[in-house]
Amino acid sequence: MQQKDDWLTTCFTDGVHLASEGSKIVANEIMRVLEVAEWEPSLHWKVLPSEFVGISPFDSEGNEAIVNAST
């Protein structure tokens, strides 16, 4: 953003909140980083470890099974 001479008035509406141009720059930078990153997303709820094993009606170990509440 700061590579533009008028970045403060072009990229921000009030010096804090992004204007359209600022939002485009931020979105492009996020996409650039995500495209070059060598990682696999792992935020799916079935693969996240659970701190509360046994209190969900769903299998917290990611086996796509429903836990029997009577056990």
N, CA, C, O and CB atoms as a CASP TS submission, in Angstrom:
PFRMAT TS
TARGET T0000
AUTHOR 0000-0000-0000
METHOD Language model
MODEL 1
PARENT N/A
ATOM      1  N   MET     1       0.807  -1.189   0.000  1.00  0.00           N
ATOM      2  CA  MET     1       0.000   0.000   0.000  1.00  0.00           C
ATOM      3  C   MET     1       0.850   1.253   0.000  1.00  0.00           C
ATOM      4  O   MET     1       0.579   2.209  -0.727  1.00  0.00           O
ATOM      5  CB  MET     1      -0.918  -0.002   1.179  1.00  0.00           C
ATOM      6  N   GLN     2       1.865   1.235   0.812  1.00  0.00           N
ATOM      7  CA  GLN     2       2.674   2.438   0.986  1.00  0.00           C
ATOM      8  C   GLN     2       3.581   2.716  -0.209  1.00  0.00           C
ATOM      9  O   GLN     2       4.334   3.690  -0.197  1.00  0.00           O
ATOM     10  CB  GLN     2       3.509   2.315   2.234  1.00  0.00           C
ATOM     11  N   GLN     3       3.520   1.888  -1.224  1.00  0.00           N
ATOM     12  CA  GLN     3       4.276   2.165  -2.439  1.00  0.00           C
ATOM     13  C   GLN     3       3.597   3.245  -3.274  1.00  0.00           C
ATOM     14  O   GLN     3       4.225   3.838  -4.152  1.00  0.00           O
ATOM     15  CB  GLN     3       4.443   0.890  -3.264  1.00  0.00           C
ATOM     16  N   LYS     4       2.334   3.501  -3.008  1.00  0.00           N
ATOM     17  CA  LYS     4       1.606   4.582  -3.681  1.00  0.00           C
ATOM     18  C   LYS     4       1.895   5.894  -2.942  1.00  0.00           C
ATOM     19  O   LYS     4       1.987   5.913  -1.715  1.00  0.00           O
ATOM     20  CB  LYS     4       0.056   4.287  -3.723  1.00  0.00           C
ATOM     21  N   ASP     5       2.036   6.971  -3.687  1.00  0.00           N
ATOM     22  CA  ASP     5       2.284   8.268  -3.051  1.00  0.00           C
ATOM     23  C   ASP     5       1.108   8.736  -2.203  1.00  0.00           C
ATOM     24  O   ASP     5       1.293   9.331  -1.141  1.00  0.00           O
ATOM     25  CB  ASP     5       2.595   9.310  -4.105  1.00  0.00           C
ATOM     26  N   ASP     6      -0.101   8.464  -2.681  1.00  0.00           N
ATOM     27  CA  ASP     6      -1.300   8.919  -1.968  1.00  0.00           C
ATOM     28  C   ASP     6      -2.002   7.772  -1.258  1.00  0.00           C
ATOM     29  O   ASP     6      -3.231   7.730  -1.210  1.00  0.00           O
ATOM     30  CB  ASP     6      -2.266   9.592  -2.935  1.00  0.00           C
ATOM     31  N   TRP     7      -1.232   6.844  -0.708  1.00  0.00           N
ATOM     32  CA  TRP     7      -1.788   5.617  -0.138  1.00  0.00           C
ATOM     33  C   TRP     7      -2.748   5.883   1.016  1.00  0.00           C
ATOM     34  O   TRP     7      -3.726   5.154   1.180  1.00  0.00           O
ATOM     35  CB  TRP     7      -0.670   4.720   0.334  1.00  0.00           C
ATOM     36  N   LEU     8      -2.493   6.895   1.803  1.00  0.00           N
ATOM     37  CA  LEU     8      -3.338   7.147   2.969  1.00  0.00           C
ATOM     38  C   LEU     8      -4.751   7.575   2.564  1.00  0.00           C
ATOM     39  O   LEU     8      -5.726   7.187   3.207  1.00  0.00           O
ATOM     40  CB  LEU     8      -2.705   8.219   3.854  1.00  0.00           C
ATOM     41  N   THR     9      -4.857   8.359   1.518  1.00  0.00           N
ATOM     42  CA  THR     9      -6.186   8.806   1.080  1.00  0.00           C
ATOM     43  C   THR     9      -6.817   7.851   0.081  1.00  0.00           C
ATOM     44  O   THR     9      -8.042   7.814  -0.035  1.00  0.00           O
ATOM     45  CB  THR     9      -6.095  10.190   0.467  1.00  0.00           C
ATOM     46  N   THR    10      -6.017   7.078  -0.644  1.00  0.00           N
ATOM     47  CA  THR    10      -6.564   6.161  -1.646  1.00  0.00           C
ATOM     48  C   THR    10      -6.963   4.823  -1.040  1.00  0.00           C
ATOM     49  O   THR    10      -7.963   4.234  -1.450  1.00  0.00           O
ATOM     50  CB  THR    10      -5.553   5.938  -2.755  1.00  0.00           C
ATOM     51  N   CYS    11      -6.205   4.343  -0.084  1.00  0.00           N
ATOM     52  CA  CYS    11      -6.427   3.007   0.466  1.00  0.00           C
ATOM     53  C   CYS    11      -7.277   3.009   1.735  1.00  0.00           C
ATOM     54  O   CYS    11      -7.774   1.958   2.143  1.00  0.00           O
ATOM     55  CB  CYS    11      -5.105   2.355   0.754  1.00  0.00           C
ATOM     56  N   PHE    12      -7.450   4.159   2.359  1.00  0.00           N
ATOM     57  CA  PHE    12      -8.225   4.238   3.600  1.00  0.00           C
ATOM     58  C   PHE    12      -9.311   5.303   3.486  1.00  0.00           C
ATOM     59  O   PHE    12      -9.132   6.322   2.820  1.00  0.00           O
ATOM     60  CB  PHE    12      -7.305   4.544   4.796  1.00  0.00           C
ATOM     61  N   THR    13     -10.431   5.051   4.144  1.00  0.00           N
ATOM     62  CA  THR    13     -11.514   6.039   4.136  1.00  0.00           C
ATOM     63  C   THR    13     -11.304   7.105   5.197  1.00  0.00           C
ATOM     64  O   THR    13     -11.654   8.270   5.007  1.00  0.00           O
ATOM     65  CB  THR    13     -12.859   5.355   4.350  1.00  0.00           C
ATOM     66  N   ASP    14     -10.719   6.683   6.334  1.00  0.00           N
ATOM     67  CA  ASP    14     -10.563   7.609   7.454  1.00  0.00           C
ATOM     68  C   ASP    14      -9.213   7.455   8.156  1.00  0.00           C
ATOM     69  O   ASP    14      -9.033   7.932   9.276  1.00  0.00           O
ATOM     70  CB  ASP    14     -11.684   7.402   8.455  1.00  0.00           C
ATOM     71  N   GLY    15      -8.291   6.802   7.510  1.00  0.00           N
ATOM     72  CA  GLY    15      -6.989   6.568   8.118  1.00  0.00           C
ATOM     73  C   GLY    15      -6.906   5.256   8.868  1.00  0.00           C
ATOM     74  O   GLY    15      -5.819   4.828   9.255  1.00  0.00           O
ATOM     75  N   VAL    16      -8.060   4.603   9.079  1.00  0.00           N
ATOM     76  CA  VAL    16      -8.102   3.338   9.801  1.00  0.00           C
ATOM     77  C   VAL    16      -8.781   2.251   8.970  1.00  0.00           C
ATOM     78  O   VAL    16      -8.255   1.147   8.834  1.00  0.00           O
ATOM     79  CB  VAL    16      -8.828   3.513  11.134  1.00  0.00           C
ATOM     80  N   HIS    17      -9.941   2.567   8.423  1.00  0.00           N
ATOM     81  CA  HIS    17     -10.737   1.587   7.690  1.00  0.00           C
ATOM     82  C   HIS    17     -10.385   1.596   6.210  1.00  0.00           C
ATOM     83  O   HIS    17     -10.205   2.651   5.602  1.00  0.00           O
ATOM     84  CB  HIS    17     -12.228   1.861   7.877  1.00  0.00           C
ATOM     85  N   LEU    18     -10.291   0.386   5.641  1.00  0.00           N
ATOM     86  CA  LEU    18      -9.894   0.255   4.244  1.00  0.00           C
ATOM     87  C   LEU    18     -10.963   0.769   3.289  1.00  0.00           C
ATOM     88  O   LEU    18     -12.156   0.536   3.481  1.00  0.00           O
ATOM     89  CB  LEU    18      -9.582  -1.188   3.930  1.00  0.00           C
ATOM     90  N   ALA    19     -10.512   1.467   2.267  1.00  0.00           N
ATOM     91  CA  ALA    19     -11.371   1.856   1.157  1.00  0.00           C
ATOM     92  C   ALA    19     -11.324   0.727   0.131  1.00  0.00           C
ATOM     93  O   ALA    19     -10.644  -0.277   0.342  1.00  0.00           O
ATOM     94  CB  ALA    19     -10.921   3.232   0.528  1.00  0.00           C
ATOM     95  N   SER    20     -12.029   0.884  -0.957  1.00  0.00           N
ATOM     96  CA  SER    20     -12.085  -0.149  -1.992  1.00  0.00           C
ATOM     97  C   SER    20     -10.686  -0.521  -2.490  1.00  0.00           C
ATOM     98  O   SER    20     -10.364  -1.703  -2.611  1.00  0.00           O
ATOM     99  CB  SER    20     -12.947   0.326  -3.164  1.00  0.00           C
ATOM    100  N   GLU    21      -9.878   0.461  -2.770  1.00  0.00           N
ATOM    101  CA  GLU    21      -8.516   0.208  -3.264  1.00  0.00           C
ATOM    102  C   GLU    21      -7.681  -0.537  -2.226  1.00  0.00           C
ATOM    103  O   GLU    21      -6.940  -1.458  -2.569  1.00  0.00           O
ATOM    104  CB  GLU    21      -7.826   1.532  -3.637  1.00  0.00           C
ATOM    105  N   GLY    22      -7.796  -0.148  -0.979  1.00  0.00           N
ATOM    106  CA  GLY    22      -7.068  -0.830   0.087  1.00  0.00           C
ATOM    107  C   GLY    22      -7.522  -2.266   0.258  1.00  0.00           C
ATOM    108  O   GLY    22      -6.701  -3.158   0.473  1.00  0.00           O
ATOM    109  N   SER    23      -8.821  -2.496   0.165  1.00  0.00           N
ATOM    110  CA  SER    23      -9.359  -3.854   0.272  1.00  0.00           C
ATOM    111  C   SER    23      -8.843  -4.737  -0.862  1.00  0.00           C
ATOM    112  O   SER    23      -8.514  -5.903  -0.641  1.00  0.00           O
ATOM    113  CB  SER    23     -10.896  -3.824   0.259  1.00  0.00           C
ATOM    114  N   LYS    24      -8.772  -4.196  -2.054  1.00  0.00           N
ATOM    115  CA  LYS    24      -8.257  -4.957  -3.203  1.00  0.00           C
ATOM    116  C   LYS    24      -6.799  -5.349  -2.981  1.00  0.00           C
ATOM    117  O   LYS    24      -6.406  -6.479  -3.270  1.00  0.00           O
ATOM    118  CB  LYS    24      -8.392  -4.135  -4.503  1.00  0.00           C
ATOM    119  N   ILE    25      -6.009  -4.428  -2.476  1.00  0.00           N
ATOM    120  CA  ILE    25      -4.591  -4.708  -2.231  1.00  0.00           C
ATOM    121  C   ILE    25      -4.436  -5.792  -1.168  1.00  0.00           C
ATOM    122  O   ILE    25      -3.651  -6.723  -1.341  1.00  0.00           O
ATOM    123  CB  ILE    25      -3.850  -3.425  -1.796  1.00  0.00           C
ATOM    124  N   VAL    26      -5.178  -5.674  -0.078  1.00  0.00           N
ATOM    125  CA  VAL    26      -5.098  -6.662   1.003  1.00  0.00           C
ATOM    126  C   VAL    26      -5.548  -8.035   0.499  1.00  0.00           C
ATOM    127  O   VAL    26      -4.886  -9.036   0.771  1.00  0.00           O
ATOM    128  CB  VAL    26      -5.965  -6.220   2.212  1.00  0.00           C
ATOM    129  N   ALA    27      -6.658  -8.093  -0.228  1.00  0.00           N
ATOM    130  CA  ALA    27      -7.158  -9.365  -0.762  1.00  0.00           C
ATOM    131  C   ALA    27      -6.150  -9.985  -1.715  1.00  0.00           C
ATOM    132  O   ALA    27      -5.918 -11.193  -1.661  1.00  0.00           O
ATOM    133  CB  ALA    27      -8.500  -9.161  -1.477  1.00  0.00           C
ATOM    134  N   ASN    28      -5.552  -9.193  -2.577  1.00  0.00           N
ATOM    135  CA  ASN    28      -4.544  -9.716  -3.510  1.00  0.00           C
ATOM    136  C   ASN    28      -3.326 -10.259  -2.781  1.00  0.00           C
ATOM    137  O   ASN    28      -2.776 -11.287  -3.177  1.00  0.00           O
ATOM    138  CB  ASN    28      -4.114  -8.629  -4.487  1.00  0.00           C
ATOM    139  N   GLU    29      -2.899  -9.587  -1.728  1.00  0.00           N
ATOM    140  CA  GLU    29      -1.748 -10.055  -0.954  1.00  0.00           C
ATOM    141  C   GLU    29      -2.063 -11.350  -0.215  1.00  0.00           C
ATOM    142  O   GLU    29      -1.219 -12.244  -0.148  1.00  0.00           O
ATOM    143  CB  GLU    29      -1.306  -8.984   0.040  1.00  0.00           C
ATOM    144  N   ILE    30      -3.260 -11.459   0.335  1.00  0.00           N
ATOM    145  CA  ILE    30      -3.663 -12.699   1.014  1.00  0.00           C
ATOM    146  C   ILE    30      -3.684 -13.848   0.018  1.00  0.00           C
ATOM    147  O   ILE    30      -3.172 -14.930   0.306  1.00  0.00           O
ATOM    148  CB  ILE    30      -5.054 -12.539   1.683  1.00  0.00           C
ATOM    149  N   MET    31      -4.273 -13.622  -1.150  1.00  0.00           N
ATOM    150  CA  MET    31      -4.332 -14.673  -2.173  1.00  0.00           C
ATOM    151  C   MET    31      -2.930 -15.072  -2.641  1.00  0.00           C
ATOM    152  O   MET    31      -2.667 -16.252  -2.873  1.00  0.00           O
ATOM    153  CB  MET    31      -5.174 -14.203  -3.373  1.00  0.00           C
ATOM    154  N   ARG    32      -2.034 -14.098  -2.781  1.00  0.00           N
ATOM    155  CA  ARG    32      -0.658 -14.392  -3.202  1.00  0.00           C
ATOM    156  C   ARG    32       0.034 -15.298  -2.189  1.00  0.00           C
ATOM    157  O   ARG    32       0.697 -16.264  -2.566  1.00  0.00           O
ATOM    158  CB  ARG    32       0.144 -13.087  -3.380  1.00  0.00           C
ATOM    159  N   VAL    33      -0.120 -14.990  -0.920  1.00  0.00           N
ATOM    160  CA  VAL    33       0.508 -15.796   0.132  1.00  0.00           C
ATOM    161  C   VAL    33      -0.094 -17.200   0.154  1.00  0.00           C
ATOM    162  O   VAL    33       0.639 -18.179   0.298  1.00  0.00           O
ATOM    163  CB  VAL    33       0.339 -15.118   1.514  1.00  0.00           C
ATOM    164  N   LEU    34      -1.410 -17.315   0.015  1.00  0.00           N
ATOM    165  CA  LEU    34      -2.059 -18.629   0.036  1.00  0.00           C
ATOM    166  C   LEU    34      -1.647 -19.477  -1.163  1.00  0.00           C
ATOM    167  O   LEU    34      -1.525 -20.696  -1.047  1.00  0.00           O
ATOM    168  CB  LEU    34      -3.580 -18.469   0.059  1.00  0.00           C
ATOM    169  N   GLU    35      -1.433 -18.846  -2.306  1.00  0.00           N
ATOM    170  CA  GLU    35      -1.054 -19.592  -3.501  1.00  0.00           C
ATOM    171  C   GLU    35       0.368 -20.145  -3.414  1.00  0.00           C
ATOM    172  O   GLU    35       0.641 -21.214  -3.959  1.00  0.00           O
ATOM    173  CB  GLU    35      -1.185 -18.709  -4.721  1.00  0.00           C
ATOM    174  N   VAL    36       1.263 -19.451  -2.753  1.00  0.00           N
ATOM    175  CA  VAL    36       2.655 -19.913  -2.690  1.00  0.00           C
ATOM    176  C   VAL    36       2.941 -20.754  -1.449  1.00  0.00           C
ATOM    177  O   VAL    36       3.991 -21.390  -1.361  1.00  0.00           O
ATOM    178  CB  VAL    36       3.595 -18.725  -2.721  1.00  0.00           C
ATOM    179  N   ALA    37       2.026 -20.763  -0.500  1.00  0.00           N
ATOM    180  CA  ALA    37       2.233 -21.530   0.732  1.00  0.00           C
ATOM    181  C   ALA    37       2.222 -23.026   0.435  1.00  0.00           C
ATOM    182  O   ALA    37       1.420 -23.505  -0.367  1.00  0.00           O
ATOM    183  CB  ALA    37       1.149 -21.185   1.779  1.00  0.00           C
ATOM    184  N   GLU    38       3.106 -23.745   1.079  1.00  0.00           N
ATOM    185  CA  GLU    38       3.174 -25.192   0.913  1.00  0.00           C
ATOM    186  C   GLU    38       2.599 -25.860   2.155  1.00  0.00           C
ATOM    187  O   GLU    38       3.341 -26.374   2.993  1.00  0.00           O
ATOM    188  CB  GLU    38       4.635 -25.660   0.658  1.00  0.00           C
ATOM    189  N   TRP    39       1.293 -25.849   2.266  1.00  0.00           N
ATOM    190  CA  TRP    39       0.600 -26.451   3.390  1.00  0.00           C
ATOM    191  C   TRP    39      -0.757 -26.910   2.916  1.00  0.00           C
ATOM    192  O   TRP    39      -1.278 -26.448   1.901  1.00  0.00           O
ATOM    193  CB  TRP    39       0.473 -25.464   4.574  1.00  0.00           C
ATOM    194  N   GLU    40      -1.306 -27.817   3.665  1.00  0.00           N
ATOM    195  CA  GLU    40      -2.645 -28.297   3.366  1.00  0.00           C
ATOM    196  C   GLU    40      -3.575 -27.804   4.454  1.00  0.00           C
ATOM    197  O   GLU    40      -3.273 -27.941   5.640  1.00  0.00           O
ATOM    198  CB  GLU    40      -2.685 -29.848   3.251  1.00  0.00           C
ATOM    199  N   PRO    41      -4.702 -27.233   4.064  1.00  0.00           N
ATOM    200  CA  PRO    41      -5.641 -26.764   5.086  1.00  0.00           C
ATOM    201  C   PRO    41      -6.065 -27.901   6.012  1.00  0.00           C
ATOM    202  O   PRO    41      -6.306 -29.021   5.562  1.00  0.00           O
ATOM    203  CB  PRO    41      -6.876 -26.138   4.428  1.00  0.00           C
ATOM    204  N   SER    42      -6.152 -27.612   7.281  1.00  0.00           N
ATOM    205  CA  SER    42      -6.541 -28.651   8.235  1.00  0.00           C
ATOM    206  C   SER    42      -7.495 -28.100   9.282  1.00  0.00           C
ATOM    207  O   SER    42      -7.445 -28.499  10.445  1.00  0.00           O
ATOM    208  CB  SER    42      -5.305 -29.246   8.913  1.00  0.00           C
ATOM    209  N   LEU    43      -8.361 -27.187   8.873  1.00  0.00           N
ATOM    210  CA  LEU    43      -9.285 -26.595   9.828  1.00  0.00           C
ATOM    211  C   LEU    43     -10.688 -27.183   9.742  1.00  0.00           C
ATOM    212  O   LEU    43     -11.628 -26.634  10.315  1.00  0.00           O
ATOM    213  CB  LEU    43      -9.349 -25.112   9.616  1.00  0.00           C
ATOM    214  N   HIS    44     -10.834 -28.297   9.029  1.00  0.00           N
ATOM    215  CA  HIS    44     -12.137 -28.942   8.979  1.00  0.00           C
ATOM    216  C   HIS    44     -12.453 -29.466  10.371  1.00  0.00           C
ATOM    217  O   HIS    44     -11.575 -30.007  11.042  1.00  0.00           O
ATOM    218  CB  HIS    44     -12.168 -30.092   7.919  1.00  0.00           C
ATOM    219  N   TRP    45     -13.686 -29.313  10.808  1.00  0.00           N
ATOM    220  CA  TRP    45     -14.032 -29.655  12.189  1.00  0.00           C
ATOM    221  C   TRP    45     -13.796 -31.115  12.524  1.00  0.00           C
ATOM    222  O   TRP    45     -13.611 -31.459  13.691  1.00  0.00           O
ATOM    223  CB  TRP    45     -15.465 -29.318  12.451  1.00  0.00           C
ATOM    224  N   LYS    46     -13.799 -31.987  11.513  1.00  0.00           N
ATOM    225  CA  LYS    46     -13.599 -33.406  11.799  1.00  0.00           C
ATOM    226  C   LYS    46     -12.130 -33.756  12.041  1.00  0.00           C
ATOM    227  O   LYS    46     -11.842 -34.800  12.626  1.00  0.00           O
ATOM    228  CB  LYS    46     -14.136 -34.239  10.656  1.00  0.00           C
ATOM    229  N   VAL    47     -11.200 -32.911  11.608  1.00  0.00           N
ATOM    230  CA  VAL    47      -9.788 -33.228  11.805  1.00  0.00           C
ATOM    231  C   VAL    47      -9.163 -32.447  12.958  1.00  0.00           C
ATOM    232  O   VAL    47      -8.025 -32.714  13.341  1.00  0.00           O
ATOM    233  CB  VAL    47      -9.020 -32.955  10.535  1.00  0.00           C
ATOM    234  N   LEU    48      -9.893 -31.490  13.509  1.00  0.00           N
ATOM    235  CA  LEU    48      -9.365 -30.757  14.648  1.00  0.00           C
ATOM    236  C   LEU    48      -9.428 -31.622  15.904  1.00  0.00           C
ATOM    237  O   LEU    48     -10.420 -32.318  16.116  1.00  0.00           O
ATOM    238  CB  LEU    48     -10.141 -29.444  14.855  1.00  0.00           C
ATOM    239  N   PRO    49      -8.398 -31.593  16.736  1.00  0.00           N
ATOM    240  CA  PRO    49      -8.447 -32.375  17.971  1.00  0.00           C
ATOM    241  C   PRO    49      -9.504 -31.800  18.905  1.00  0.00           C
ATOM    242  O   PRO    49      -9.733 -30.591  18.938  1.00  0.00           O
ATOM    243  CB  PRO    49      -7.064 -32.397  18.666  1.00  0.00           C
ATOM    244  N   SER    50     -10.130 -32.670  19.646  1.00  0.00           N
ATOM    245  CA  SER    50     -11.178 -32.237  20.556  1.00  0.00           C
ATOM    246  C   SER    50     -10.669 -32.266  21.987  1.00  0.00           C
ATOM    247  O   SER    50     -10.006 -33.214  22.407  1.00  0.00           O
ATOM    248  CB  SER    50     -12.424 -33.119  20.411  1.00  0.00           C
ATOM    249  N   GLU    51     -10.985 -31.222  22.720  1.00  0.00           N
ATOM    250  CA  GLU    51     -10.657 -31.186  24.144  1.00  0.00           C
ATOM    251  C   GLU    51     -11.760 -31.823  24.973  1.00  0.00           C
ATOM    252  O   GLU    51     -11.587 -32.077  26.165  1.00  0.00           O
ATOM    253  CB  GLU    51     -10.421 -29.746  24.603  1.00  0.00           C
ATOM    254  N   PHE    52     -12.895 -32.079  24.333  1.00  0.00           N
ATOM    255  CA  PHE    52     -14.069 -32.552  25.055  1.00  0.00           C
ATOM    256  C   PHE    52     -14.545 -33.883  24.493  1.00  0.00           C
ATOM    257  O   PHE    52     -15.693 -34.001  24.064  1.00  0.00           O
ATOM    258  CB  PHE    52     -15.193 -31.516  24.991  1.00  0.00           C
ATOM    259  N   VAL    53     -13.685 -34.872  24.491  1.00  0.00           N
ATOM    260  CA  VAL    53     -14.026 -36.186  23.963  1.00  0.00           C
ATOM    261  C   VAL    53     -15.159 -36.781  24.785  1.00  0.00           C
ATOM    262  O   VAL    53     -15.124 -36.779  26.015  1.00  0.00           O
ATOM    263  CB  VAL    53     -12.793 -37.122  23.969  1.00  0.00           C
ATOM    264  N   GLY    54     -16.160 -37.288  24.085  1.00  0.00           N
ATOM    265  CA  GLY    54     -17.238 -37.971  24.764  1.00  0.00           C
ATOM    266  C   GLY    54     -18.470 -37.132  25.052  1.00  0.00           C
ATOM    267  O   GLY    54     -19.485 -37.680  25.482  1.00  0.00           O
ATOM    268  N   ILE    55     -18.422 -35.825  24.832  1.00  0.00           N
ATOM    269  CA  ILE    55     -19.610 -35.029  25.117  1.00  0.00           C
ATOM    270  C   ILE    55     -20.372 -34.640  23.849  1.00  0.00           C
ATOM    271  O   ILE    55     -21.435 -34.026  23.934  1.00  0.00           O
ATOM    272  CB  ILE    55     -19.220 -33.782  25.881  1.00  0.00           C
ATOM    273  N   SER    56     -19.844 -34.987  22.687  1.00  0.00           N
ATOM    274  CA  SER    56     -20.503 -34.679  21.428  1.00  0.00           C
ATOM    275  C   SER    56     -21.227 -35.922  20.921  1.00  0.00           C
ATOM    276  O   SER    56     -20.738 -37.036  21.113  1.00  0.00           O
ATOM    277  CB  SER    56     -19.483 -34.168  20.379  1.00  0.00           C
ATOM    278  N   PRO    57     -22.385 -35.754  20.275  1.00  0.00           N
ATOM    279  CA  PRO    57     -23.057 -36.918  19.697  1.00  0.00           C
ATOM    280  C   PRO    57     -22.318 -37.442  18.466  1.00  0.00           C
ATOM    281  O   PRO    57     -22.680 -38.487  17.926  1.00  0.00           O
ATOM    282  CB  PRO    57     -24.495 -36.565  19.328  1.00  0.00           C
ATOM    283  N   PHE    58     -21.292 -36.727  18.022  1.00  0.00           N
ATOM    284  CA  PHE    58     -20.519 -37.144  16.861  1.00  0.00           C
ATOM    285  C   PHE    58     -19.154 -37.656  17.304  1.00  0.00           C
ATOM    286  O   PHE    58     -18.635 -37.254  18.345  1.00  0.00           O
ATOM    287  CB  PHE    58     -20.363 -35.982  15.862  1.00  0.00           C
ATOM    288  N   ASP    59     -18.597 -38.523  16.524  1.00  0.00           N
ATOM    289  CA  ASP    59     -17.295 -39.105  16.821  1.00  0.00           C
ATOM    290  C   ASP    59     -16.223 -38.030  16.741  1.00  0.00           C
ATOM    291  O   ASP    59     -15.988 -37.475  15.668  1.00  0.00           O
ATOM    292  CB  ASP    59     -16.976 -40.264  15.855  1.00  0.00           C
ATOM    293  N   SER    60     -15.578 -37.732  17.837  1.00  0.00           N
ATOM    294  CA  SER    60     -14.558 -36.690  17.861  1.00  0.00           C
ATOM    295  C   SER    60     -13.243 -37.120  17.237  1.00  0.00           C
ATOM    296  O   SER    60     -12.349 -36.295  17.046  1.00  0.00           O
ATOM    297  CB  SER    60     -14.316 -36.256  19.266  1.00  0.00           C
ATOM    298  N   GLU    61     -13.114 -38.386  16.920  1.00  0.00           N
ATOM    299  CA  GLU    61     -11.877 -38.874  16.322  1.00  0.00           C
ATOM    300  C   GLU    61     -11.921 -38.813  14.806  1.00  0.00           C
ATOM    301  O   GLU    61     -10.968 -39.238  14.154  1.00  0.00           O
ATOM    302  CB  GLU    61     -11.603 -40.293  16.771  1.00  0.00           C
ATOM    303  N   GLY    62     -12.992 -38.299  14.226  1.00  0.00           N
ATOM    304  CA  GLY    62     -13.067 -38.130  12.779  1.00  0.00           C
ATOM    305  C   GLY    62     -13.388 -39.372  12.008  1.00  0.00           C
ATOM    306  O   GLY    62     -13.095 -39.437  10.814  1.00  0.00           O
ATOM    307  N   ASN    63     -13.987 -40.382  12.646  1.00  0.00           N
ATOM    308  CA  ASN    63     -14.297 -41.617  11.951  1.00  0.00           C
ATOM    309  C   ASN    63     -15.665 -41.599  11.283  1.00  0.00           C
ATOM    310  O   ASN    63     -16.147 -42.623  10.797  1.00  0.00           O
ATOM    311  CB  ASN    63     -14.222 -42.761  12.906  1.00  0.00           C
ATOM    312  N   GLU    64     -16.284 -40.421  11.265  1.00  0.00           N
ATOM    313  CA  GLU    64     -17.598 -40.205  10.653  1.00  0.00           C
ATOM    314  C   GLU    64     -18.672 -41.139  11.252  1.00  0.00           C
ATOM    315  O   GLU    64     -19.612 -41.537  10.564  1.00  0.00           O
ATOM    316  CB  GLU    64     -17.506 -40.419   9.130  1.00  0.00           C
ATOM    317  N   ALA    65     -18.522 -41.467  12.497  1.00  0.00           N
ATOM    318  CA  ALA    65     -19.504 -42.315  13.170  1.00  0.00           C
ATOM    319  C   ALA    65     -20.234 -41.482  14.208  1.00  0.00           C
ATOM    320  O   ALA    65     -19.716 -40.469  14.680  1.00  0.00           O
ATOM    321  CB  ALA    65     -18.828 -43.556  13.828  1.00  0.00           C
ATOM    322  N   ILE    66     -21.408 -41.902  14.553  1.00  0.00           N
ATOM    323  CA  ILE    66     -22.154 -41.244  15.612  1.00  0.00           C
ATOM    324  C   ILE    66     -21.957 -42.042  16.882  1.00  0.00           C
ATOM    325  O   ILE    66     -22.156 -43.257  16.903  1.00  0.00           O
ATOM    326  CB  ILE    66     -23.663 -41.113  15.256  1.00  0.00           C
ATOM    327  N   VAL    67     -21.570 -41.361  17.931  1.00  0.00           N
ATOM    328  CA  VAL    67     -21.318 -42.003  19.214  1.00  0.00           C
ATOM    329  C   VAL    67     -22.667 -42.327  19.852  1.00  0.00           C
ATOM    330  O   VAL    67     -23.572 -41.493  19.859  1.00  0.00           O
ATOM    331  CB  VAL    67     -20.450 -41.089  20.151  1.00  0.00           C
ATOM    332  N   ASN    68     -22.796 -43.520  20.377  1.00  0.00           N
ATOM    333  CA  ASN    68     -24.016 -43.908  21.047  1.00  0.00           C
ATOM    334  C   ASN    68     -24.064 -43.236  22.409  1.00  0.00           C
ATOM    335  O   ASN    68     -23.170 -43.444  23.228  1.00  0.00           O
ATOM    336  CB  ASN    68     -24.113 -45.440  21.180  1.00  0.00           C
ATOM    337  N   ALA    69     -25.085 -42.440  22.665  1.00  0.00           N
ATOM    338  CA  ALA    69     -25.194 -41.680  23.903  1.00  0.00           C
ATOM    339  C   ALA    69     -25.390 -42.560  25.124  1.00  0.00           C
ATOM    340  O   ALA    69     -25.158 -42.110  26.246  1.00  0.00           O
ATOM    341  CB  ALA    69     -26.326 -40.707  23.805  1.00  0.00           C
ATOM    342  N   SER    70     -25.813 -43.810  24.934  1.00  0.00           N
ATOM    343  CA  SER    70     -26.071 -44.676  26.086  1.00  0.00           C
ATOM    344  C   SER    70     -24.816 -45.365  26.586  1.00  0.00           C
ATOM    345  O   SER    70     -24.874 -46.051  27.606  1.00  0.00           O
ATOM    346  CB  SER    70     -27.108 -45.713  25.734  1.00  0.00           C
ATOM    347  N   THR    71     -23.689 -45.215  25.916  1.00  0.00           N
ATOM    348  CA  THR    71     -22.462 -45.876  26.364  1.00  0.00           C
ATOM    349  C   THR    71     -21.671 -45.014  27.293  1.00  0.00           C
ATOM    350  O   THR    71     -20.609 -45.423  27.762  1.00  0.00           O
ATOM    351  CB  THR    71     -21.609 -46.259  25.195  1.00  0.00           C
TER
END
